[in-house]
Amino acid sequence: MKFKQPFATKKGDTGNGATSTVAAEAAQAPTTKPVDKALDYFDFDSLLRPEEREVRDRVRAFVETEVTPVINEYWEKDETPMFLLKKLAALNICGGSIQGYGCPGFSPLLTGLVQFELTRGDGSIGTMFGVTSGLGMMSIYLCGSETQKQQWLPRLARMEAFCAFGLTEPYIGSDASHIQTTAKKVGDTYVLNGAKRWIGGATFADVTVIWAQDDQTGQVGGFLVEKDTPGFYPTKMKGKLALRALPNADIKLENCVIPASNRLEKANSFRDTAAVLRATRLGVAWAAIGHAQAAYELALAYAKKRHQFGRPIAGFQLIQEKLVKMLAELEYMKITTAHLSRLSETPSKLTDGMASLAKMNNAAKARQIVAIAREILGGNGILLEHHVMRHFADMEAVYSYEGTNEINTLVVGREITGLQAFA
């Protein structure tokens, strides 16, 4: 993994959204360098189809040339590098496994690998991409009408527009099936009232999927709220110490009127919401591995070059033990999550519990790996210039979002016992 000096900018890069020569080359030419055994100990690369490897390498090249050299500056300043998202569009990867509508139609495994590679570079970029390409677009694809799909999916796939996903509320977090936001049918409109919290990208998204209790059905429904709709007020949250280059928003919905045609016609209960979450939860499991992979690579490289007591610290037993423990967890996570991704090619084979177990396990293990990496770097581990602390902080967010460790545990427990442990 190539890590250049922090805060560096490339000559001619104005940050105005134009695709640079480097980005264009990354979009066209995959890397061809041989795989380092220490970075792919179980030969995970051999499990990939040629087309999966080619796209994976293009995304990796983009991350190394475009994201890593500049991301620390934006992370530290709590700013969003929007120009990177526009450059990312040149890779033609948005929409993942969605078929048609200008989407790439990737395999589930390749969709996960894209999330892995982007997060391996930076969690904020990976999450921003994942919200549009995953949660947002999958909501429309799985629950929307044909008209809604035609209206939004091609634009989102080209990244000419962005989408946010509004489920979590200030007082309703894990208990998402009992959200308090309401949607009241009035003639040929719906009037939305309520609040949402932690909504990634909502301050700039062109459309936000708002989940609310539909007064017509008494069930949870999905509603497309376009940017600048009166009564829709997204405000950037302050003081966030993880995923700092991603703006999360508090949203107020005060008599927000939308056309009745903006209701997702196939979103008729929380089961439909859960189907979207199940379809995207493996992406979060891959994101956790991306943070872990970056932390391991950074720690290994640092241990080889850092000298103490007259030799590299990588030559000491305690450091080698730490590195091997990190590697063991990392390699097993990659193999098992790849297996689940292949299983999900037949949607009925991936259960809620399987997706939850992958997210729960990977987030917990990745959290341990980034912590060990921080230890190996010693005091330098808390300096942003070494990148590890950014992954350390960002991993705390991954550990909690898309289902906390506890909730995902209980989803699996329910599936294996047949008994629900929470109301």
KOLLUMFI-366832 format. One record per residue: residue in one letter; y, z, x of N, C-alpha, C in turn; residue number from 1. Coordinates in steps of 0.1 Angstrom, whole numbers. Atoms other than C-alpha are relative to their C-alpha. Layout:
residues N
   resn     n_v     n_w     n_u    ca_v    ca_w    ca_u     c_v     c_w     c_u   resi
      A       Y       Z       X       Y       Z       X       Y       Z       X    NUM
...
//
This chain:
residues 423
   resn     n_v     n_w     n_u    ca_v    ca_w    ca_u     c_v     c_w     c_u   resi
      M     -12       0       8       0       0       0      12       0       9      1
      K     -11       1      -9      32     -11      16      12       8      -6      2
      F     -11      -7       5      60      14      13      12      -2      10      3
      K     -12       3      -9      94       3      27      10      12      -1      4
      Q     -10     -11      -1     124      24      35       6       2     -14      5
      P      -6      -2      13     139      40       4      14      -5      -1      6
      F     -14       4       3     172      29     -12       3     -14       7      7
      A      -3      13      -6     168      -5       6       2     -10     -11      8
      T      -2      11       9     181     -36     -11      -2     -13       8      9
      K       2      13      -7     172     -72      -3      12      -8       0     10
      K     -12       8      -1     198     -96       8       0     -10     -12     11
      G      -1      10      11     210    -117     -22      -4       6     -13     12
      D       4      -6      13     197     -93     -48      11       8      -6     13
      T     -11      -5       6     225     -86     -71      -3      10     -11     14
      G       4      -9      11     205     -66     -96       4      -5     -14     15
      N      -6       5      13     218     -89    -124     -11      -6      -9     16
      G      10       4       8     184     -97    -138      -6     -14       4     17
      A       5      13      -4     179    -131    -121     -12       3       9     18
      T      13      -2      -7     144    -135    -107       3      -5      15     19
      S      -3       3     -14     147    -134     -69     -11      -9       6     20
      T      10       9      -7     128    -158     -45     -13       8       2     21
      V      12      -9      -3     105    -128     -36      -8       2     -13     22
      A       7      -3      13      97    -121     -73      -7     -13      -4     23
      A       6      12       3      90    -158     -79     -13      -3       8     24
      E      12       1      -8      66    -159     -50     -11       9      -4     25
      A      10      -9       5      49    -128     -62      -6      -4     -13     26
      A       5       4      13      45    -143     -96     -10     -12       2     27
      Q       8      12      -2      28    -174     -81     -12       2      10     28
      A      10      -1     -10       8    -163     -51      -6      14       2     29
      P       6     -13      -2     -17    -135     -50      -2       4      15     30
      T       2      -4     -13     -22    -115     -19     -15      -3       4     31
      T      13       4      -4     -52    -125       2      -6       9      11     32
      K       4      -9     -11     -55     -97      28     -13       7      -4     33
      P      13      -7       3     -90     -81      30       3      14      -5     34
      V      -1     -14       5     -96     -49      12      -3      10      10     35
      D       2     -12     -10     -93     -17      33     -11       9      -6     36
      K      11      -8       5    -126       2      29       5      14      -4     37
      A      -5     -14       2    -107      35      30       7       1     -14     38
      L      -8       0      12     -87      24      -1      -9      -5     -12     39
      D       9       5      11    -117       9     -21     -14       3       5     40
      Y      12      -5      -7    -146      30      -9     -13      -5      -7     41
      F      11       4       8    -170      20     -38       0     -15      -3     42
      D      -1      14       2    -160     -17     -36       2      -3     -15     43
      F      -4       3      14    -144     -16     -70       4     -15      -2     44
      D      -5      14       0    -129     -50     -62     -11     -10      -4     45
      S      11       9       3    -164     -66     -65      -3       0     -15     46
      L       2      -1      14    -165     -56    -102       9      -9      -8     47
      L     -10       8       7    -136     -78    -111      -4     -15      -1     48
      R       2      15       1    -138    -114    -124      11      -6       8     49
      P     -10       7      -8    -119    -139    -103      14       0      -6     50
      E     -13       1       7     -91    -143    -129       7      14      -1     51
      E      -6     -14       0     -87    -105    -131       5       4      14     52
      R      -5      -3     -14     -84    -102     -93      13      -7       3     53
      E     -12       8      -3     -58    -130     -92      12       6      -7     54
      V     -12      -6       7     -35    -114    -118       3      14       6     55
      R      -2     -13      -6     -41     -79    -103       8      -1      13     56
      D      -6       2     -13     -30     -92     -69      15      -4      -2     57
      R     -13       4       2       1    -108     -83       9      12      -4     58
      V      -8     -12       4      12     -76    -100       2       9      12     59
      R      -1      -8     -12       5     -57     -68      11      -5       9     60
      A     -10       6      -9      26     -81     -48      14       3      -5     61
      F     -13      -3       7      55     -77     -73       4      14       3     62
      V      -3     -15      -1      53     -39     -71       4       2      15     63
      E      -3      -3     -14      53     -39     -33      13      -6       5     64
      T     -12       7      -4      82     -64     -29      12       3      -8     65
      E     -12      -1       9     104     -56     -59       2      15      -4     66
      V      -2     -13       5      97     -21     -71       2      11      10     67
      T       0     -11     -10      89       2     -42      12       1       8     68
      P     -12      -2      -9     119      -6     -20      12       6      -7     69
      V     -12      -5       7     144       4     -47      -1      11     -10     70
      I       2      -9      11     128      27     -72       5      14       2     71
      N      -4     -14      -3     136      60     -55      15       2      -4     72
      E     -15      -2       3     174      54     -59       2       1     -15     73
      Y      -2      -1      14     171      48     -96      -6      13      -6     74
      W       6     -12       5     147      77    -101       9      12       3     75
      E      -9     -11      -3     171     101     -83      12       0      -8     76
      K     -12       1       8     201      89    -102      -2       1     -15     77
      D       3      -1      15     183      91    -136       6     -13      -7     78
      E      -5      13       6     191      54    -142     -12     -10      -1     79
      T      11       9       3     170      25    -155       3     -13       7     80
      P      -2      13      -6     166      -6    -133      -4     -12      -9     81
      M       3      10       9     167     -31    -161      -3     -14       6     82
      F       3      13      -7     168     -60    -137     -14      -2       4     83
      L      14       1      -4     133     -52    -126      -9      -4     -12     84
      L       8       4      12     120     -55    -162       2     -15      -2     85
      K      -2      15       2     136     -90    -164      -8      -8      10     86
      K       8       6     -10     119     -99    -131     -15       0      -3     87
      L      14      -2       4      87     -85    -144      -5     -11     -10     88
      A       3      10      10      88    -110    -172      -6     -13       6     89
      A       5      12      -7      81    -138    -147     -15       0       2     90
      L      15      -1      -2      45    -125    -143      -8      -4     -12     91
      N       7       4      13      36    -134    -179     -12       9      -3     92
      I      11     -10       2      16    -102    -184       2       8     -12     93
      C      -3      -9      11      32     -86    -214      -8      -4     -13     94
      G       9       3      11      10     -83    -244     -15       3       2     95
      G      14      -4      -4     -22     -75    -225     -11      -8      -6     96
      S      12       6       6     -53     -82    -245       3      -6     -13     97
      I      -3       6      13     -35     -95    -276      -2     -15       1     98
      Q       4      15       0     -48    -130    -285      11      -7      -8     99
      G     -10       8       8     -22    -156    -295      14       5       1    100
      Y     -14      -4       1      15    -153    -302       7       0      14    101
      G      -6       1     -13      23    -162    -266      -4      11      10    102
      C       5     -11      -9       4    -132    -252     -11      -5       9    103
      P      10       5     -10     -19    -135    -222     -14       0      -4    104
      G      14      -1       4     -51    -125    -239      -9       5      11    105
      F       8      -5     -11     -63    -105    -210     -13       8      -5    106
      S      11      -9       3     -96     -86    -209       5      14       0    107
      P      -4     -14       0     -93     -49    -217       1       6      14    108
      L       0      -5     -14    -101     -42    -180      13      -5       7    109
      L     -12       6      -7     -73     -65    -167      12       7      -6    110
      T     -11      -7       6     -49     -49    -192       2      13       6    111
      G       0     -13      -7     -58     -15    -177       5      -2      14    112
      L      -4       1     -14     -54     -28    -142      15      -3       2    113
      V     -15       2       0     -19     -41    -149       7      13      -1    114
      Q      -6     -13       1     -10      -6    -160      -2       8      12    115
      F       3      -7     -12     -27       8    -130       9      -4      12    116
      E      -8       5     -11      -8     -14    -105      15       3      -2    117
      L     -14      -3       2      26      -9    -121       3      15       2    118
      T      -1     -15      -2      21      29    -122      -2       4      15    119
      R       3      -2     -15       8      28     -86      13      -2       7    120
      G     -13       2      -6      43      16     -78      10      11      -5    121
      D      -9     -10       6      62      38    -102      -3       3     -15    122
      G       3      -4      14      55      57    -134      10      -4     -10    123
      S     -11       4      10      88      49    -151      -2     -14      -4    124
      I       2      14       2      83      12    -147     -13      -3      -8    125
      G      13       1       7      46      15    -158       1       4     -15    126
      T      -1      -5      14      55      35    -189       9      -9      -8    127
      M      -9       9       8      84      13    -200      -7     -13      -4    128
      F       7      12       3      62     -17    -197     -11       3     -11    129
      G      11      -4       9      33       1    -215       4       3     -14    130
      V      -4      -3      13      54      12    -244       2     -14      -8    131
      T      -2      13       6      64     -24    -252     -13      -8      -2    132
      S      12       8       0      32     -42    -242     -12       7      -7    133
      G      11      -7       7       9     -15    -256       4       6     -13    134
      L      -3      -7      13      21       9    -283       8      -8      -9    135
      G      -9       8       9      49     -13    -297      -7     -12      -5    136
      M       6      13       4      32     -47    -297     -14       2      -7    137
      M      12      -3       7      -2     -32    -307       2       4     -14    138
      S      -3      -4      14      14     -16    -337       2     -12      -9    139
      I      -3      12       7      27     -49    -348     -12      -9      -2    140
      Y      12       9       0      -5     -68    -339     -11       5      -9    141
      L      11      -6       8     -29     -44    -356       5       3     -15    142
      C      -5      -5      13      -7     -33    -386      10     -10      -7    143
      G     -11       8       5      19     -60    -391      -5     -12      -8    144
      S       3      12       8      20     -90    -415       0     -12      10    145
      E      -1      12      -8      17    -125    -401      14      -4       3    146
      T     -14       3      -2      54    -130    -406       6       9      11    147
      Q      -5     -10     -10      61     -98    -386      -5      -4      14    148
      K       5       3     -13      38    -109    -358       7     -12       6    149
      Q      -7      12      -5      54    -144    -356      15       3       4    150
      Q     -14      -3      -3      89    -128    -356       1       7      13    151
      W      -2      -9     -11      83    -102    -329      -9      -3      13    152
      L       9       0     -11      53    -108    -307       3     -10      11    153
      P      -3       9     -11      63    -140    -289      12       4       8    154
      R     -12      -4      -7      97    -126    -280      -3      12       9    155
      L       4     -12      -8      82     -93    -268      -9      -4      11    156
      A       8       5     -11      56    -112    -248       8      -6      11    157
      R      -9       6     -10      83    -131    -230      10      10       6    158
      M      -9     -11      -4     101     -98    -225      15      -4      -2    159
      E     -14       3       5     132    -113    -242       5      12      -9    160
      A      -3     -12       8     131     -82    -264      -9      11       4    161
      F       8     -11      -3     118     -47    -260      -3       8     -13    162
      C       4      -7      12     100     -24    -284      -3      15       4    163
      A       3     -14      -2      98      14    -287      -9       5     -12    164
      F      11      -5       9      72      36    -305       4      14      -5    165
      G      -6     -12       5      86      64    -327     -10       8      -8    166
      L       9      -9       7      59      89    -336       3      15       1    167
      T      -2     -14      -2      66     123    -320      13       5      -6    168
      E     -12      -6       6      91     146    -337       3      13       7    169
      P      -5     -12      -7     111     176    -325      -9      12      -3    170
      Y       8     -11       4      89     201    -344     -14      -3      -3    171
      I      14       5       3      58     180    -349      -4      -8      12    172
      G       4       7     -12      42     171    -315     -14      -4      -2    173
      S      14       4       0       4     172    -314      -5      -2     -14    174
      D       4       1      14       1     175    -352       6     -12      -6    175
      A      -7      12       4      12     139    -356      -3      -5     -14    176
      S       4       5      13      -6     133    -389       9       6     -11    177
      H      -9      -7      10      19     157    -406      14      -2       3    178
      I     -14       2      -4      51     141    -395       9       2     -12    179
      Q     -10      -4      11      82     150    -416      10     -11      -3    180
      T      -9      11       3     102     118    -413      -5      -7     -13    181
      T       4       6      13     103     102    -448       6     -14      -1    182
      A      -4      14       4     106      66    -461      -1      -1     -15    183
      K      -1       1      15     118      63    -497       3     -14      -4    184
      K      -2      14       5     114      30    -515      12       0     -10    185
      V     -11       2       9     147      20    -532       2     -15      -2    186
      G      -1      14       3     146     -14    -548      -8      -8      11    187
      D       7       8     -11     138     -40    -520       3       5      14    188
      T      -2      -6     -13     146     -15    -492      -8      13       1    189
      Y       5     -14      -3     133      17    -476      12       7       6    190
      V     -10      -9      -6     156      46    -468      -7      10       8    191
      L       7     -10     -10     144      66    -437       9      11       3    192
      N      -7     -12      -4     154     101    -430      -9       9       9    193
      G       8      -8      -9     142     124    -402       5       0      14    194
      A      -3       0     -14     141     128    -365     -12      -3       9    195
      K      11       3     -10     120     116    -335       5       5      13    196
      R      -4      -5     -13     119     129    -300     -10      -5      11    197
      W       8       5     -11     106     117    -266      -3     -15      -1    198
      I       3      14       2     108      81    -276       5      -9      11    199
      G      -3       8     -12     107      60    -245       6     -13      -3    200
      G      -7      13       2     131      31    -243       8      -2     -12    201
      A      -7       3      13     146      36    -277      15      -2       1    202
      T     -14       2      -1     181      36    -264       4     -14       2    203
      F      -3      15      -2     178      -1    -255      -9      -9      -7    204
      A      10       8       6     149     -13    -275       6      -8     -12    205
      D      -5       8      11     155     -42    -299      -6       3     -13    206
      V       6      -5      12     131     -28    -324      -9      12       3    207
      T       8     -12      -2     115       6    -328     -10       2     -12    208
      V      10      -3      11      83      13    -348       1      15      -3    209
      I      -2     -14       5      91      44    -368     -11       3     -10    210
      W      10      -4       9      62      62    -384       5      11      -9    211
      A      -6      -9      10      71      81    -416      -9       1     -12    212
      Q       7      -2      13      57      95    -448       6      -9     -11    213
      D      -5      10      11      59      67    -474      -1       6     -13    214
      D       1      -7      13      68      81    -508      -8      -8     -10    215
      Q       8       8      10      50      52    -525     -15       3       1    216
      T      14      -3      -2      16      61    -510      -3      14       3    217
      G       3     -14      -5      20      97    -498      -7       0      13    218
      Q       7       1     -13       5      85    -465      10      -5      11    219
      V      -8       5     -11      19      77    -431       1     -15       0    220
      G      -1      14      -1      33      42    -428       9      -3      12    221
      G      -8       4     -12      50      22    -400      11      -9      -5    222
      F     -12       7       4      85       7    -403       7      -5      12    223
      L      -7       6     -11     103     -17    -380      15       2      -2    224
      V     -15      -2       1     139      -5    -374       6      -7      12    225
      E      -6       8     -10     160     -29    -355      12       7       6    226
      K     -11      -6      -8     186     -20    -329      13      -1      -8    227
      D     -13       0       7     221     -11    -343      -1       1     -15    228
      T       1      -2      14     208      -5    -378       8      12      -4    229
      P      -7     -12       4     232      18    -396      -9      12      -4    230
      G       8     -11       3     218      53    -398     -11       3      10    231
      F      10      -2     -11     196      49    -367       8       3      13    232
      Y      -8      -5     -12     210      70    -338      -9       5      11    233
      P       8      -5     -12     190      71    -305      10       5      10    234
      T      -8      -6     -10     205      94    -279      -9       4      12    235
      K       8      -3     -12     193      97    -243      -2      15       3    236
      M       2     -14      -3     177     130    -235       4       3      15    237
      K      -5      -4     -13     192     149    -205     -10      10       6    238
      G       7     -11      -8     176     171    -178     -15      -3       2    239
      K      15       3      -1     142     153    -177      -3      -1      15    240
      L       3      -1     -14     126     159    -143     -13      -8       3    241
      A      11       9      -3      97     134    -146       4     -14      -7    242
      L      -3      13       5      98      96    -152      15      -2      -2    243
      R     -15      -1       1     135      98    -145       6     -14      -1    244
      A      -6      13       2     140      60    -144      -4      -6     -14    245
      L       3       4      14     127      58    -180       9       9      -9    246
      P      -8      -9       9     152      69    -207      -9       3     -12    247
      N       6      -5      12     136      90    -234      11       4     -10    248
      A     -11      -2       9     155      94    -266      -4      10     -11    249
      D       1      -7      13     161     118    -295       6     -10     -10    250
      I      -5      10      10     165      97    -326       3       8     -13    251
      K      -4      -5      13     183     108    -358      -1     -12     -10    252
      L       1      10      11     175      88    -390       7       6     -12    253
      E      -8      -6      11     202      95    -416       3     -11     -10    254
      N      -2      11      10     199      73    -447       0     -13       6    255
      C       1      13      -7     188      45    -425      -7     -10      -9    256
      V       5      10      10     183      15    -448      -6     -12       7    257
      I       7      12      -6     158     -13    -438      -6      -8     -11    258
      P       7       8      11     144     -42    -458     -14       4      -2    259
      A      14      -4       3     111     -35    -475      -9      -9       8    260
      S       8       9      -8      98     -65    -456      -2       5      14    261
      N       2      -5     -14     101     -44    -424     -11      11       0    262
      R      11      -9       0      73     -21    -435     -13      -7       5    263
      L      12       6      -5      41     -28    -415     -11       0     -11    264
      E       8       1      12      19     -40    -443     -14       6       1    265
      K      13      -6      -2     -14     -28    -428      -1      14       5    266
      A      -1     -15      -5      -2       7    -418       0       8     -13    267
      N       1      -7      13     -14      27    -449      -5      14       1    268
      S       4     -14      -2     -25      60    -434       1       3      15    269
      F       0      -4     -14     -26      80    -402     -12      -6       8    270
      R      12       7      -6     -60      63    -395       5     -13       7    271
      D      -6      12      -6     -40      31    -388       8       3      13    272
      T      -7      -5     -12     -17      50    -364     -10       3      11    273
      A      10      -5     -10     -47      65    -347      -7     -12       7    274
      A       6      12      -6     -62      30    -342       9      -6      11    275
      V      -9       5     -10     -31      20    -323      -1       9      13    276
      L       2      -9     -12     -34      51    -301     -13      -1       7    277
      R      12       2      -6     -70      46    -295       0     -13       9    278
      A      -1      12      -7     -63      10    -284       8       1      13    279
      T      -9      -1     -12     -37      21    -259      -3      12       9    280
      R       2     -12      -7     -51      54    -247      -7      -2      14    281
      L       6       3     -13     -72      38    -220      11      -5      10    282
      G     -11       3      -9     -40      24    -206       6      12       7    283
      V      -5     -12      -6     -28      59    -201     -10       6      11    284
      A      11      -4      -9     -61      67    -184       2      -8      13    285
      W      -2       9     -12     -54      38    -160      13       4       7    286
      A     -13      -4      -6     -18      50    -154      -2      12       8    287
      A       3     -12      -8     -32      84    -143      -6      -4      14    288
      I       7       4     -12     -54      66    -118      10      -7      10    289
      G     -10       6      -8     -24      46    -106       8      10       8    290
      H      -7     -11      -7      -5      78     -97      -9       5      11    291
      A       9      -5      -9     -36      91     -80      -3      -9      12    292
      Q       2       9     -10     -42      60     -60      12      -1      10    293
      A     -12       0      -9      -6      59     -47       0      13       8    294
      A       0     -13      -7      -8      96     -38     -10       0      12    295
      Y      10       0     -10     -40      92     -19       3      -9      12    296
      E      -4      10     -10     -28      61       0      11       6       9    297
      L     -11      -6      -8       4      78      10      -4      12       9    298
      A       5     -12      -8     -14     110      21      -8      -5      12    299
      L       8       5     -11     -39      90      42       8      -6      11    300
      A      -9       7     -10     -12      69      59       8      11       8    301
      Y      -8     -10      -6       9     100      66      -9       8      10    302
      A       9      -8      -9     -21     120      80      -3      -7      13    303
      K       4       8     -12     -29      92     104      12       0      10    304
      K     -11       2     -10       6      90     119       7      14       3    305
      R      -6     -13      -3      17     127     117      -7       8      10    306
      H       6      -7     -11      10     145     150       4      15      -1    307
      Q      -2     -15      -2       6     183     153     -11       4      10    308
      F      10      -5     -10     -11     202     182      -6     -11       8    309
      G       4      10     -10     -12     170     202      -9     -11      -6    310
      R       8      11       5     -31     147     178       3      -2     -15    311
      P      -3       3      14     -29     131     143      -7      11      -9    312
      I       6     -10       9     -35     157     115     -12      -5      -7    313
      A      12       6       7     -61     133     100     -12       4       8    314
      G      12      -4      -8     -84     145     129      -4      14      -2    315
      F       4     -14       2     -85     180     116      -9       1     -13    316
      Q      10      -2      11    -114     192      93       6       3     -13    317
      L      -6      -3      13     -92     207      66       7     -12      -6    318
      I      -6      12       6     -72     175      62     -10     -10      -5    319
      Q      10      10       4    -103     153      61      -7       5     -13    320
      E       6      -5      12    -118     176      35       9      -3     -12    321
      K      -9       3      11     -87     172      13       0     -15      -3    322
      L       0      15       3     -87     134      17     -13      -4      -6    323
      V      13       4       6    -124     131       9      -1       5     -15    324
      K       0      -4      13    -120     152     -22       8      -9      -9    325
      M      -8      10       8     -92     130     -34      -7     -13      -2    326
      L       7      13       1    -112      99     -27     -11       0     -10    327
      A      11      -1       9    -142     111     -45       4       0     -15    328
      E      -4       0      14    -124     119     -77       6     -14      -4    329
      L      -6      13       2    -104      86     -74     -10     -11      -3    330
      E      10      10       1    -134      64     -70      -8       1     -13    331
      Y       8      -2      12    -154      79     -98       9      -3     -13    332
      M      -8       4      11    -124      76    -121       1     -15      -3    333
      K      -1      15       1    -120      39    -114     -13      -6      -6    334
      I      13       5       5    -157      32    -120      -2       3     -14    335
      T       3      -4      14    -160      51    -152      10      -6     -10    336
      T     -10       5       9    -127      39    -167      -2     -15      -1    337
      A       4      14       0    -137       3    -158     -11      -2     -10    338
      H      11       1       9    -169       8    -177       4       1     -15    339
      L      -5      -1      14    -151      20    -208       9     -12      -4    340
      S      -8      12       3    -127      -9    -206      -9     -12      -3    341
      R       9      11       3    -156     -33    -205      -7       3     -14    342
      L       6      -3      13    -172     -15    -235      10      -3     -11    343
      S     -10       2      10    -139     -18    -254       2     -15      -3    344
      E      -1      14       4    -143     -56    -254      -7      -2     -13    345
      T       5      -1      14    -164     -48    -285       6      13      -5    346
      P      -8     -12       5    -139     -25    -303      -8      11      -6    347
      S       8     -11       7    -165      -6    -323      -7       9      10    348
      K       7      -8     -10    -181       6    -290       8      11       6    349
      L      -8     -10      -6    -151      26    -279       5       9     -11    350
      T      -4     -10      10    -147      58    -300      13       7       4    351
      D     -12      -8      -3    -117      80    -303      -3      10      11    352
      G       4     -10     -10    -136     106    -283      -1      -5      14    353
      M       1       6     -13    -144      82    -255      14      -2       7    354
      A     -14       3      -5    -107      72    -251       6      13       3    355
      S      -7     -14      -3     -96     109    -253      -6       6      12    356
      L       6      -6     -12    -122     120    -227       5      -7      13    357
      A      -5       7     -12    -110      93    -203      14       5       3    358
      K     -13      -4      -3     -74     103    -207       1      14       5    359
      M       0     -14      -4     -81     140    -205      -5       2      14    360
      N       6      -2     -14    -103     138    -174       9      -6      10    361
      N      -8       6     -11     -82     113    -155      14       6       2    362
      A     -13      -7      -2     -49     131    -162      -2      13       8    363
      A       3     -13      -7     -64     164    -150      -3      -3      15    364
      K       4       3     -14     -80     149    -119      11      -6       8    365
      A     -11       6      -7     -50     128    -110      11      10       3    366
      R      -9     -11      -3     -28     159    -113      -4       7      12    367
      Q       5      -7     -12     -50     176     -87       2      -9      12    368
      I      -1       8     -12     -49     146     -64      14      -1       5    369
      V     -14       0      -5     -11     143     -63       4      13       5    370
      A      -3     -13      -6      -9     180     -57      -5       2      14    371
      I       6       0     -13     -32     177     -27       8      -9      10    372
      A      -8       9      -8     -12     148     -14      13       7       4    373
      R     -12      -7      -3      19     169     -16      -3      11      11    374
      E       4     -10     -10       1     196       4      -1      -6      14    375
      I       3       7     -12     -10     171      31      14      -3       7    376
      L     -12       4      -6      26     160      37       9      12       3    377
      G      -8     -12      -3      38     196      40      14       0      -6    378
      G     -14       0       5      75     201      37       5     -14      -3    379
      N      -4      14       2      80     163      39      -4      -4     -14    380
      G       6       4      13      60     162       6      10       1     -11    381
      I      -9      -2      11      90     173     -14      13      -9       2    382
      L     -10       9      -2     113     147       0      -3     -13      -7    383
      L       2      12       8     118     117     -22      -3     -12       8    384
      E       2      11      -9     118      93       7     -15      -3       3    385
      H      14       2      -3      81      98      11      -8      -3     -13    386
      H       5       5      13      74      89     -26     -10       9      -7    387
      V      10      -8       6      47     115     -32       6       9     -11    388
      M      -5     -10      10      70     140     -50       4      -7     -13    389
      R      -2       8      12      80     112     -74     -12      -1      -9    390
      H      13       1       7      44     107     -83      -5      14      -5    391
      F       4     -14       4      38     145     -84       8       3     -13    392
      A      -8      -3      12      67     149    -110      -4      -8     -12    393
      D       3       9      11      58     119    -130     -14       2      -6    394
      M      14      -3       5      21     129    -133       1      12     -10    395
      E      -2     -11      10      33     160    -152       2      -6     -14    396
      A      -2       6      13      45     137    -179     -13      -6      -6    397
      V      12       7       4      13     117    -180     -10      10      -5    398
      Y       9     -11       4      -6     150    -183       2       4     -15    399
      S      -4      -5      13      12     157    -216       1     -11     -11    400
      Y      -2      10      11      19     124    -234     -13      -7      -3    401
      E      12       6       6      -5     104    -255     -11      10      -2    402
      G      10     -11       2     -23     136    -264      -1       9      11    403
      T       0     -10     -11     -21     168    -244     -15       2       4    404
      N      13      -3      -5     -51     180    -224      -8       7     -11    405
      E       7      -8      10     -60     204    -252      -4      -8     -12    406
      I       3       8      12     -58     180    -281     -11     -10       3    407
      N      10      10      -4     -78     153    -263     -14       7       1    408
      T      12      -8      -1    -104     180    -255      -6       2     -14    409
      L       5      -3      13    -107     189    -292      -4     -12      -7    410
      V       5      12       6    -110     153    -302     -14      -3       4    411
      V      13       2      -5    -140     150    -280     -10      10      -6    412
      G       8     -11       6    -153     184    -292      -4      -3     -14    413
      R       3       4      14    -151     172    -328     -11     -11      -1    414
      E       9      12       1    -170     140    -320     -14       5       4    415
      I      13      -4      -5    -199     158    -302      -7      11      -8    416
      T       6     -11       8    -203     187    -326       1      -3     -15    417
      G      -2       3      14    -192     172    -359       9      10      -7    418
      L      -8     -11       5    -169     202    -364      14      -1       5    419
      Q     -14       1      -4    -131     201    -364       5      14       3    420
      A      -5     -13      -4    -115     229    -344      14       3      -2    421
      F     -14      -1       3     -80     223    -355       3      -5     -14    422
      A      -2       3      14     -65     220    -390       4     -14      -2    423
//
